[in-house]
Amino acid sequence: MKTLHYVGITMMLASCAFAAQSELVGEWKTKDGKEMIEFTPDGHVRSLAQGIGVEGKYECKADIVILKFNGDGAPPKVERKYAVLGEDLKLEEVDNHHVTEFRRVDKKKG
């Protein structure tokens, strides 16, 4: 009986992570258009900021999105608290609480 309980909890947590990830799917830009971030349904992310483009993967855990970028000059792992409010996305740096606000520029892909 305990095994069934643990399986149920694991499935519930996995479905919560999927729901959180699906709300991020799409392309987002800052209001001034200088930064862009795109999340795909298969867990890939690409970002453009200060003229530098990076790609990688992402995963969601509760209200944290973990970004793992590839390439020269890219931080290997970045954690951001996030909130999606309608067509707006706020990413908050976990260490210094700097917030970057984005607006959805396309419909959800997925």
Order of alpha helices (4+ residues) and beta strands (2+ residues): alpha-beta-beta-beta-beta-beta-beta-beta-beta
